[in-house]
């Protein structure tokens, strides 16, 4: 069966990581079945909705690669083909809701009360056949038994979520509603509305919630809750898609790194796990590092240059050959592109700030003559390449009667400003003889002070 599914966010803030996973699961199921993925912006609450929030949703989905298949063009409510369409906006579909409400009123299935319009909720239990949760029997609570009817149009004329949600699902011919488990409590109302309109409801699949690593519910304020965070910190979209797919769904063999094409092939709703998923940021960062390590050189260069630019480091001042050589020493060493400026920013500035603890440990009076001797030996090198540089370190260390590490630590600090970074002999070669010797000279001056 070719499914028609939808993602229907409200543009009232940032795109929560739970919403991003809901969008992903819908998109995966549409692609798995050869069906349609529809994007619908639920923007009927004009007081809370913003265009900025809409833009965040659209840019986030595009960044993840979740392309939608149809939507209106120039207000055409019939929908357009993939590639031409924007999302549906509920604010542009008010006539549809009004027409459906009038039909309910005409048939005595809704009534006006104090300026609002309420739907007559059935009094008998409603069975919710859920693809993931299983069969759920929803009976009226004691409080609801006294007045189970609910508002579908407020007194100010605004239709409420329950109504617009059902009308749009009905008119867009949605076959499967895949959404968070927190919506399960609304589903009996939605089923009742579908049947009031004379149609059977779509199949429901309520996916488990995302929890923090400590088991608490992930709120908007928690670390990692906003999709924008991952976009800004230099995550690979395919790594996030891979990780989110595994939050509540598991392929056979407990595999963790899967290309999206294989996830699409394997993904199905009945495989979604019943229990809530815990968001492990450390695991996501590990997976992201794996994707960066296997990334093509050209893409790695492009993403790295962007990361440096965001940190205020202009790589365009340097030759392409120098930039690529510098970045080659970083590939496979970082888990996030946002780590690059701190890890390798020294390549693109001569304003080196020394780590205070490392400086106290390595910039000592005892090390000053050692550094001076090494600088002298490096200056005599004709081929300023990693192998002869490494040999020079070893030769000078033997001459001084110390381990090579005694020279390595202060020289790394002199060149990088940090006690850790890319391979020392390679980074010295990339810097070139002039810059490397200048940095060692600067360190010697620092020791003198």
C-alpha positions in Angstrom: 0.0 0.0 0.0 1.3 3.4 -1.0 1.0 5.5 2.2 0.0 9.2 2.3 1.5 10.6 5.5 2.0 14.1 6.9 4.1 16.1 9.3 2.1 19.0 10.8 4.2 21.2 13.1 3.0 24.5 14.7 5.3 27.4 14.0 5.4 28.7 17.5 9.2 28.3 18.3 12.1 26.1 17.2 11.8 22.7 15.7 12.2 20.2 18.6 14.3 17.1 18.0 11.2 15.0 18.8 9.3 16.8 16.0 12.3 16.2 13.7 12.1 12.5 14.4 8.4 12.5 13.8 9.0 14.1 10.5 11.7 11.6 9.7 9.5 8.5 10.6 6.7 9.9 8.3 9.2 10.5 5.5 10.8 7.1 5.8 7.4 5.4 5.7 6.4 7.3 2.7 9.6 6.5 0.9 9.4 2.8 2.0 6.0 2.4 0.6 6.5 4.6 -2.5 3.9 6.9 -1.1 3.6 10.6 -0.4 5.0 12.8 2.4 3.0 16.0 3.0 4.1 19.0 5.0 1.3 21.0 6.7 1.9 24.0 8.8 -0.7 24.3 11.6 -0.7 28.1 11.8 -4.3 28.8 12.9 -3.1 30.4 16.1 -2.1 33.8 14.6 -1.1 35.2 18.0 1.6 32.7 18.6 2.8 31.9 15.0 5.7 33.6 13.4 7.2 33.6 9.9 10.6 33.1 11.5 9.4 29.9 13.1 8.1 28.7 9.7 11.5 29.4 8.2 13.2 27.4 10.9 10.9 24.4 10.2 11.5 24.5 6.4 15.2 25.0 6.7 15.5 22.2 9.3 13.6 19.7 7.1 15.6 20.7 4.0 18.9 20.3 6.0 17.8 16.8 7.0 17.0 16.0 3.4 13.3 15.4 4.1 11.7 16.6 0.9 7.9 16.9 0.8 5.9 15.7 -2.2 2.9 18.0 -2.6 1.3 21.3 -1.5 -0.5 24.3 -2.8 0.9 26.6 -5.5 -0.3 30.2 -5.4 -3.1 29.2 -3.1 -4.2 26.1 -5.2 -5.7 23.8 -2.5 -5.7 20.8 -4.9 -1.9 20.4 -4.4 1.0 20.3 -6.9 3.6 17.8 -7.8 6.9 17.3 -6.0 9.4 20.0 -6.7 6.8 22.7 -7.4 5.0 22.9 -4.1 5.4 24.7 -0.9 3.8 23.3 2.3 0.1 23.6 3.1 -0.8 26.3 5.5 -3.9 25.9 7.6 -4.4 29.6 7.8 -5.2 29.5 4.0 -7.8 26.7 4.4 -10.4 28.4 6.6 -13.2 27.9 4.1 -12.7 24.1 4.2 -13.2 24.1 8.0 -16.2 26.4 7.8 -17.9 24.1 5.3 -17.3 21.0 7.4 -18.6 22.8 10.5 -21.8 23.8 8.7 -22.3 20.2 7.7 -22.0 19.0 11.3 -24.4 21.7 12.5 -26.9 20.8 9.7 -26.9 17.1 10.8 -27.2 17.9 14.5 -23.7 16.6 15.3 -22.6 20.0 16.6 -24.2 22.9 18.3 -23.6 26.5 19.3 -23.0 27.4 23.0 -22.0 30.8 24.3 -20.7 31.8 20.9 -18.6 28.7 20.4 -19.4 25.6 18.5 -19.2 22.2 20.2 -19.1 18.7 18.8 -21.4 16.1 20.2 -19.0 13.4 21.4 -20.4 9.8 21.4 -21.0 8.4 24.9 -19.9 4.9 24.2 -16.2 3.7 24.4 -14.0 4.2 21.3 -11.5 1.6 20.3 -8.3 2.9 18.9 -6.4 0.3 16.8 -2.9 1.6 16.9 -0.1 0.0 14.7 2.5 0.5 17.5 0.7 0.8 20.8 -1.9 -1.9 20.0 -5.6 -1.7 20.6 -6.5 1.0 23.1 -10.0 1.3 24.6 -10.9 4.9 25.4 -13.8 5.4 27.8 -15.2 8.6 29.1 -13.7 9.7 32.4 -16.0 10.5 35.3 -15.7 14.2 34.5 -16.3 13.8 30.8 -19.4 11.7 31.4 -21.2 14.8 32.6 -20.1 16.8 29.5 -18.1 14.9 26.9 -18.7 17.4 24.1 -15.8 19.6 23.1 -15.2 22.9 21.4 -14.3 22.8 17.7 -14.7 26.5 16.9 -13.9 29.1 19.6 -16.2 32.1 20.3 -13.8 34.3 18.3 -14.4 32.1 15.2 -11.1 30.3 15.3 -11.3 26.6 14.6 -9.4 24.5 17.1 -6.7 21.8 16.6 -9.0 18.8 16.8 -11.2 20.1 13.9 -8.6 21.4 11.5 -6.4 18.3 12.1 -9.2 15.9 11.2 -10.5 18.0 8.2 -7.1 18.3 6.7 -6.2 14.6 7.2 -9.6 13.7 5.6 -9.3 16.1 2.6 -5.6 15.3 2.0 -6.5 11.6 2.0 -4.0 10.7 4.8 -3.7 6.9 5.2 -1.5 6.8 8.3 -1.1 9.3 11.1 2.3 8.8 12.6 2.8 11.1 15.6 4.1 11.3 19.1 2.5 9.2 21.8 1.5 12.4 23.7 -1.2 12.8 21.0 -2.8 9.4 21.9 -5.2 11.1 24.3 -6.6 13.2 21.5 -7.2 10.3 19.1 -10.7 9.2 20.3 -11.9 12.7 19.6 -10.4 12.6 16.1 -11.9 9.1 15.4 -15.3 10.4 16.5 -15.0 13.4 14.1 -13.9 11.2 11.2 -17.0 9.0 11.7 -19.2 12.1 12.0 -18.0 13.1 8.6 -19.0 9.7 7.3 -15.5 8.3 6.7 -13.3 5.8 8.5 -10.2 7.3 10.2 -6.7 6.7 8.9 -4.5 4.1 10.7 -2.8 5.6 13.8 0.8 4.9 14.8 1.9 6.7 18.0 5.6 6.7 18.4 7.4 6.6 21.8 8.7 9.8 23.4 12.3 10.9 23.4 13.7 11.1 26.9 16.9 12.6 28.3 19.7 10.1 29.1 18.6 10.2 32.8 15.0 9.1 31.8 13.3 12.5 32.2 11.2 13.9 29.4 13.1 16.1 27.1 11.9 19.7 27.3 12.6 22.7 25.1 15.2 23.9 27.6 17.2 20.6 27.6 20.6 20.2 25.9 20.1 19.0 22.3 16.4 19.7 22.2 16.6 22.1 19.2 17.3 20.9 15.7 19.0 24.3 15.0 21.7 23.4 17.5 22.9 20.6 15.3 22.8 22.7 12.2 24.9 25.4 13.9 27.4 23.1 15.6 28.4 21.4 12.4 26.7 18.0 12.6 26.4 16.0 9.4 22.6 15.8 8.5 23.0 12.1 7.5 24.5 11.3 10.9 21.6 12.9 12.7 19.1 11.2 10.4 20.8 7.9 11.1 20.8 8.4 14.8 17.1 9.7 15.0 16.0 6.7 13.0 17.4 4.4 15.7 15.5 6.2 18.5 12.6 3.9 18.8 13.3 1.8 15.7 15.8 -1.0 15.3 16.9 -3.0 12.3 18.0 -6.6 12.6 21.5 -7.2 13.7 21.8 -4.2 16.0 23.7 -2.2 13.4 24.3 1.4 14.2 25.7 3.1 11.0 23.2 2.8 8.1 22.9 4.8 4.9 19.6 6.5 4.5 18.8 4.3 1.4 19.1 1.2 3.5 17.0 2.7 6.3 14.2 3.4 3.8 14.4 -0.2 2.6 14.2 -1.7 6.1 11.9 0.8 7.8 8.3 -0.2 8.7 5.8 1.0 11.3 5.3 -2.4 13.2 9.0 -2.5 13.9 8.9 0.7 16.0 9.6 -0.2 19.6 7.0 0.4 22.3 9.2 1.8 25.0 10.5 5.4 25.1 13.9 6.2 23.6 16.8 7.8 25.5 18.7 10.5 23.7 22.5 9.8 24.1 24.4 12.9 22.8 27.7 11.1 23.2 26.6 8.3 20.9 25.4 10.8 18.4 28.7 12.6 18.5 30.6 9.4 18.0 28.4 8.5 15.0 28.9 12.0 13.6 32.6 11.6 13.9 32.4 8.4 11.8 30.5 10.2 9.1 33.1 13.0 9.1 35.9 10.5 8.9 34.4 8.9 5.8 33.4 12.1 4.2 34.8 13.0 0.7 37.7 15.4 0.9 35.9 18.2 -1.0 32.9 18.1 1.3 35.2 18.0 4.3 37.0 21.1 3.1 33.8 23.0 2.4 32.2 22.2 5.8 35.5 23.0 7.6 35.9 26.4 5.9 32.3 27.2 7.0 33.1 26.2 10.6 36.2 28.5 10.6 34.2 31.4 9.1 31.5 31.0 11.8 34.3 31.4 14.4 35.7 34.5 12.7 38.7 32.9 11.0 39.0 33.9 7.3 40.7 31.1 5.4 40.5 33.0 2.1 43.6 34.9 3.1 45.6 31.7 2.6 46.3 29.7 -0.5 44.0 26.8 -1.4 47.0 24.4 -1.1 47.8 25.6 2.4 44.2 25.4 3.6 43.8 21.8 2.2 47.1 20.7 3.7 46.1 22.1 7.1 42.7 20.4 6.9 44.2 17.1 5.9 45.9 17.0 9.3 42.4 17.3 11.0 40.3 14.7 9.1 39.4 11.8 11.3 40.4 13.7 14.5 37.1 15.6 15.2 33.5 14.6 16.0 32.0 17.9 15.2 32.9 20.7 12.8 32.3 23.2 15.6 35.4 21.6 17.3 37.7 22.7 14.4 38.4 26.3 15.4 39.7 25.3 18.8 41.5 22.3 17.3 43.1 23.9 14.3 42.4 27.6 14.3 46.2 28.2 14.9 46.7 27.6 11.2 44.8 30.7 10.3 46.0 33.2 12.8 49.3 34.3 14.2 47.7 35.5 17.4 48.5 32.4 19.4 47.1 32.3 23.0 48.8 29.8 25.2 46.9 27.4 27.4 47.8 28.7 30.9 48.2 25.3 32.6 50.3 23.9 29.7 52.4 27.1 29.6 53.2 26.7 33.3 54.2 23.1 32.8 56.1 23.3 29.5 57.4 26.9 29.2 60.1 26.5 31.9 63.6 27.9 32.2 64.9 24.3 31.9 63.2 24.0 28.5 64.4 27.3 27.1 67.9 26.1 26.0 66.3 22.9 24.6 63.9 24.8 22.5 66.7 27.1 21.3 68.8 24.1 20.3 65.9 22.5 18.4 65.0 25.8 16.6 68.6 26.0 15.5 68.5 22.5 14.1 65.2 23.0 12.4 66.4 26.2 10.7 69.2 24.2 9.0 66.7 21.8 7.4 66.5 22.0 3.6 63.5 19.7 3.2 60.9 21.0 5.7 58.8 17.9 5.6 57.3 15.6 8.3 59.9 12.9 8.2 63.1 15.1 8.4 61.3 17.2 11.0 60.7 14.1 13.1 64.2 12.9 12.7 65.5 16.3 13.8 63.4 16.1 17.0 64.9 12.7 17.8 68.4 13.7 17.0 68.3 16.8 19.2 66.6 14.8 22.0 69.4 12.2 21.9 72.0 15.0 21.9 70.4 16.6 25.0 69.9 13.3 26.7 66.1 13.7 27.0 63.1 11.8 25.7 61.6 13.2 22.5 58.4 14.2 24.4 60.4 16.7 26.4 60.7 18.7 23.1 57.4 17.8 21.6 55.2 19.3 24.4 56.7 22.8 24.4 56.9 23.0 20.6 53.3 21.9 20.2 52.3 24.6 22.7 54.4 27.2 20.8 52.9 26.3 17.5 49.2 25.6 18.5 48.7 27.3 21.8 47.2 24.0 23.1 48.7 20.8 24.5 46.7 18.7 21.9 46.1 19.0 18.2 47.1 17.5 14.9 50.2 15.4 14.4 53.0 17.7 15.4 55.6 17.0 12.7 52.9 17.3 10.0 51.5 20.6 11.4 55.0 22.1 11.6 55.5 21.2 7.9 52.2 22.7 7.0 53.0 25.9 8.9 56.3 26.1 7.0 59.7 26.9 8.2 59.3 30.7 8.6 56.1 30.6 10.6 57.1 27.6 12.7 60.4 29.1 13.6 58.7 32.5 14.4 56.4 30.7 16.8 59.2 28.9 18.6 61.0 32.3 18.9 57.9 33.8 20.4 57.7 31.0 22.9 61.4 31.5 23.8 60.5 35.2 24.5 57.6 34.1 26.6 59.9 31.9 28.7 62.3 34.8 29.2 59.5 36.9 30.6 
